[in-house]
Amino acid sequence: MSESVKQILDRLQPDSYMGRFGKVYTDTSDFMRITGGDVIVLDQQHYLVLRDEVERSYGIEDPKYWVKRCRHLESGERRLLKLVFHEKFTLQMGELKVLCYRSPRKEARILDLVRGDSRFMQGFSAEDEKDNKIRVLDIIKGKRLDNWIYKLDVDHKTYFQAYLPEILQKFIASCQAIQYLHAKGEKHGDIRRDHLWVEHGSGEYVWIDFDYTFDFHENPFGLDIFGLGGLLLYIVGKGFYSPKEIDHMYGNEKDAPDIKQEDFLLVFKNRLANLHKIFPYIPEELNRVLMHFSSGTRVAYESLDEFIHDLRPCLKQLA
Amino acid sequence: MDANKILIAVDGSENSRRSIDYVSDILRGCAQYTIKLLSIEHLPDRDFFVDDTAWKKACEKKREELLSFLYDGKQMLTEQGISENMIHTDYIENCHSPLPGEPGYCSRGTSIALDILHKAKEENFGTVVIGRRGVSKAEEFMFGSVSNKIIHSTSDCTIWVVQ
């Protein structure tokens, strides 16, 4: 007869307090049922479920029922378990619609590819008794890069001079990490502001969440490249600037810049790409990289090689 | 390049059908031209499927559809009076296909445009015909465009882009 949760805890973590002794799961297919106090068994390792992971956006908490915060009972360490959730959905990006798919096996493959590479979240995959490919992830101790930047209590000029050189240097290293994936025929698939984290202590930037995929056959890495462009814009601007925010910055001043539609991003048309117009100390070269993602651009980056090639000299200028 | 050799790149879409229609209208009654209908296999993304069985099934379905389209395309041309022995078809398999394939050139799946141009050069086609979806600038930059890439990547043959 298999062990109960209480027996497992008594054996592996006798000193721990548990409010609820749940069930032992060796099949995670019905992930909605698995909750705090349950134990998931994978490859003879035991993971005590603490709670569902929650994504916070604009002050709203969105539970991710297929992602469980756990304690690995054999080591006592915290882990994230991503259970199998096959989801196909349309991602709305400005006016564009992109068909995306959540692929456990893609993420498992990338975890294997980047093992030991500190630029990416670490973990491994294991199959439960129904062959569900579960990803067992180390928890990153740190903060989202965008939140960290947003909370720096300095004006833009101070930020630009005191912080941006180091941030840009690390961002380029993060781009090289994605370039490595592309060279291996893989894509991140979901490059967003909240998927690049700053690790406490080391200060290194770490990519998370590789399970999205999309299918652009003539420009296979297009979404990653545009994602990095958007992230660069946020980093350089210390935020995004909509027409309303720009109006607010200048009020009725006569020296308000003449901003046209072509100065905004090609995809998200309410985000100013031509930052030079509001922050004139941004060098032309760096602004030119941003403008490749604007509505006015005539040429887009087809590869990260081109993007990084243009970005590196900007770093020297800032330094 | 042989000006009498025309390569029509097709993908089973309405744009491809329009390309075939256009060429048959232009060449009706011209005996000296040879035409090849070319299709490059584009596999459904493996990661979009729960397992390899489902993926393989989707690959089979897609291959059947494209081979059937090539057959229909040939019929469309012969019905317009173009001699059957002047029309050829070619299906380039993907190198990573789970289905059995013929030996020879295969598509690596990184650029259909470059695969088309490779065949055009290898077989000395003077004209490449391609349909156009008519995408926005944002779509073109993000998703890529086969017709635009062909236009920008060739210098030694004529390109007809059919709207």
Interface residues (C-beta under 8 A of the other chain):
Chain A: H86 K88 M93 G94 E95 L96 V98 Y101 S103 R105 K106 T213 F214 D215 F216 H217 E218 N219 P220 G222 L223 F226 L266 V267 S295 T297 A300
Chain B: H42 P44 D45 D47 F48 V50 G109 T110 S111 I112 A113 S136 K137 A138 E139 F141 M142 F143 G144 S145 V146 K149
